[in-house]
């Protein structure tokens, strides 16, 4: 697994020059799929990464909400998690067919074996990781996360992270997203892609 570390910055504030980023974008032939825990920054980092690479961005959760015409929390409440995961898998399958793009998945998507196998086969999985304290701080800002309702958020996030890490670890690229600016995580992704493409 490729774990990106901070490097030397170029004149543009990134570790790769504009020319290197452009050349990297030209080498990308499959969707870049961001996986990891809720609150790690997949959507925000994904948008920034897509913009920098000149690629289309898709948020799988937003696509699910649009397809179902209801919030994810309502899907969980009315139909259950299994129903949601089936719809999530179908939405991600459709997004993977779009070719070169950046996809942010929900925190549990890559944990589901059929979804994970599909992502590993058709995309480049990038595990965005963070420490528990950062995740708890971030997810505490949003009370619409169905898997966090009715319990101690710190305990739930700690347990979920431990349970999900073996699945996330199957992603070929592992990047830390800490409390610093999201641009730093984007740079780490670019560096990791540069090394593996």
C-alpha positions as CSV (number, residue, x, y, z in Angstrom):
1,X,0.0,0.0,0.0
2,X,1.2,3.5,-0.8
3,X,1.0,5.8,2.2
4,X,1.6,9.4,1.2
5,X,3.8,11.6,3.3
6,X,4.4,15.4,3.1
7,X,7.1,16.5,0.7
8,X,8.7,19.6,-0.7
9,X,6.3,22.2,-2.1
10,X,6.7,23.9,-5.5
11,X,6.1,27.5,-6.3
12,X,2.3,26.9,-6.5
13,X,2.2,25.7,-2.9
14,X,1.6,22.1,-4.0
15,X,4.2,19.3,-4.0
16,X,3.7,18.8,-7.8
17,X,4.1,21.6,-10.3
18,X,1.1,22.6,-12.6
19,X,2.8,20.7,-15.4
20,X,3.2,17.6,-13.3
21,X,-0.4,17.7,-12.3
22,X,-1.5,18.1,-15.9
23,X,0.7,15.1,-16.9
24,X,-0.7,13.1,-14.0
25,X,-4.3,13.8,-15.0
26,X,-3.5,12.6,-18.6
27,X,-2.3,9.3,-17.1
28,X,-5.5,8.6,-15.1
29,X,-7.7,6.2,-17.0
30,X,-10.1,5.0,-14.4
31,X,-12.3,6.7,-11.7
32,X,-10.5,7.8,-8.5
33,X,-12.7,6.5,-5.7
34,X,-12.3,8.0,-2.2
35,X,-13.2,5.6,0.6
36,X,-12.9,5.9,4.4
37,X,-14.8,6.8,7.5
38,X,-17.6,9.4,7.7
39,X,-16.2,12.8,8.5
40,X,-12.8,12.2,7.0
41,X,-13.4,14.7,4.2
42,X,-14.1,12.6,1.2
43,X,-16.6,15.0,-0.4
44,X,-14.6,18.2,0.3
45,X,-11.3,16.7,-0.7
46,X,-12.9,14.9,-3.7
47,X,-14.2,18.2,-5.1
48,X,-10.8,19.9,-4.7
49,X,-9.0,16.9,-6.3
50,X,-11.4,16.8,-9.2
51,X,-11.1,20.5,-9.8
52,X,-7.3,20.4,-9.8
53,X,-7.2,17.4,-12.2
54,X,-10.0,18.8,-14.4
55,X,-12.2,15.8,-13.8
56,X,-15.9,15.4,-13.1
57,X,-16.8,15.0,-9.3
58,X,-19.6,12.8,-8.0
59,X,-20.7,12.3,-4.4
60,X,-22.3,8.9,-4.1
61,X,-24.4,10.0,-1.2
62,X,-25.8,13.0,-3.1
63,X,-26.5,10.7,-6.0
64,X,-28.4,8.3,-3.7
65,X,-30.5,11.1,-2.3
66,X,-31.4,12.4,-5.8
67,X,-32.3,8.9,-7.0
68,X,-34.4,8.1,-3.9
69,X,-35.8,11.6,-3.6
70,X,-35.3,11.4,0.1
71,X,-32.5,12.0,2.7
72,X,-30.3,9.0,3.6
73,X,-31.6,9.1,7.2
74,X,-35.1,8.6,5.9
75,X,-34.0,5.7,3.7
76,X,-32.5,4.0,6.7
77,X,-35.6,4.8,8.9
78,X,-38.1,3.6,6.3
79,X,-36.3,0.7,4.5
80,X,-33.3,-0.2,6.6
81,X,-29.6,-0.4,6.0
82,X,-29.6,-3.4,3.7
83,X,-31.9,-1.6,1.3
84,X,-29.7,1.4,1.4
85,X,-26.5,-0.6,0.8
86,X,-28.1,-2.2,-2.3
87,X,-29.1,1.2,-3.7
88,X,-25.7,2.5,-2.9
89,X,-24.0,-0.3,-4.7
90,X,-26.1,0.3,-7.8
91,X,-25.4,4.1,-7.8
92,X,-21.6,3.5,-7.4
93,X,-21.8,0.9,-10.3
94,X,-23.3,3.6,-12.5
95,X,-20.8,6.2,-11.4
96,X,-17.9,3.9,-12.1
97,X,-19.1,3.6,-15.7
98,X,-18.5,7.4,-16.2
99,X,-14.8,6.7,-16.8
100,X,-12.2,9.3,-15.6
101,X,-13.8,11.1,-12.6
102,X,-13.5,11.5,-8.8
103,X,-16.1,9.7,-6.7
104,X,-16.6,10.2,-3.0
105,X,-18.3,7.2,-1.4
106,X,-20.2,6.9,1.9
107,X,-18.3,5.6,4.8
108,X,-19.8,2.1,4.7
109,X,-19.7,1.5,0.9
110,X,-16.2,0.0,0.7
111,X,-16.9,-2.2,3.7
112,X,-19.6,-4.1,1.6
113,X,-17.7,-6.8,-0.3
114,X,-19.6,-6.6,-3.6
115,X,-19.2,-2.8,-3.7
116,X,-15.5,-3.0,-2.7
117,X,-14.7,-5.7,-5.3
118,X,-16.4,-3.5,-8.0
119,X,-14.4,-0.4,-6.9
120,X,-11.1,-2.3,-6.9
121,X,-11.9,-3.8,-10.3
122,X,-13.0,-0.6,-12.1
123,X,-11.5,2.3,-10.2
124,X,-8.5,3.4,-8.2
125,X,-9.4,3.2,-4.5
126,X,-7.9,5.9,-2.2
127,X,-8.4,5.4,1.5
128,X,-8.6,8.7,3.3
129,X,-7.8,8.1,6.9
130,X,-7.9,10.2,10.1
131,X,-7.5,9.8,13.8
132,X,-10.7,9.1,15.9
133,X,-10.6,12.5,17.7
134,X,-10.6,14.4,14.3
135,X,-13.5,12.2,13.0
136,X,-15.5,12.7,16.2
137,X,-15.1,16.5,16.0
138,X,-16.2,16.5,12.3
139,X,-19.1,14.2,12.5
140,X,-20.5,15.9,15.6
141,X,-21.3,18.9,13.4
142,X,-23.9,16.8,11.5
143,X,-26.9,15.2,13.3
144,X,-28.2,13.5,10.2
145,X,-25.8,10.5,10.2
146,X,-28.1,7.5,10.9
147,X,-25.4,5.2,12.2
148,X,-24.5,7.7,14.9
149,X,-27.9,8.3,16.4
150,X,-28.8,7.1,19.9
151,X,-25.3,6.5,21.3
152,X,-22.0,7.9,22.4
153,X,-20.5,9.3,19.2
154,X,-16.9,8.7,20.4
155,X,-17.6,5.1,21.2
156,X,-19.4,4.5,17.9
157,X,-16.8,6.1,15.8
158,X,-14.0,4.2,17.6
159,X,-15.7,0.9,17.1
160,X,-16.7,1.5,13.5
161,X,-13.2,2.6,12.6
162,X,-11.7,-0.5,14.1
163,X,-14.3,-2.7,12.3
164,X,-13.9,-1.0,9.0
165,X,-10.1,-0.6,8.8
166,X,-9.4,-4.1,7.4
167,X,-11.7,-3.3,4.4
168,X,-10.3,0.2,3.9
169,X,-6.8,-1.3,4.0
170,X,-7.5,-3.1,0.8
171,X,-7.4,0.2,-1.1
172,X,-4.0,0.5,-2.9
173,X,-3.5,4.1,-1.8
174,X,-3.7,5.3,1.8
175,X,-3.6,9.0,2.6
176,X,-4.0,10.8,6.0
177,X,-6.5,13.6,6.3
178,X,-5.7,15.4,9.5
179,X,-6.8,18.7,11.1
180,X,-4.8,20.7,8.6
181,X,-6.2,22.2,5.4
182,X,-7.8,19.8,3.0
183,X,-5.4,21.0,0.3
184,X,-2.7,19.1,2.2
185,X,-4.6,15.8,1.8
186,X,-5.2,16.6,-1.9
187,X,-1.4,17.1,-2.3
188,X,-0.8,13.7,-0.6
189,X,-3.2,12.0,-3.0
190,X,-1.5,13.6,-6.0
191,X,1.9,12.4,-4.7
192,X,0.6,8.9,-4.2
193,X,-1.0,8.8,-7.6
194,X,2.3,10.1,-9.1
195,X,4.1,7.2,-7.6
196,X,1.6,4.5,-8.7
197,X,0.5,5.6,-12.2
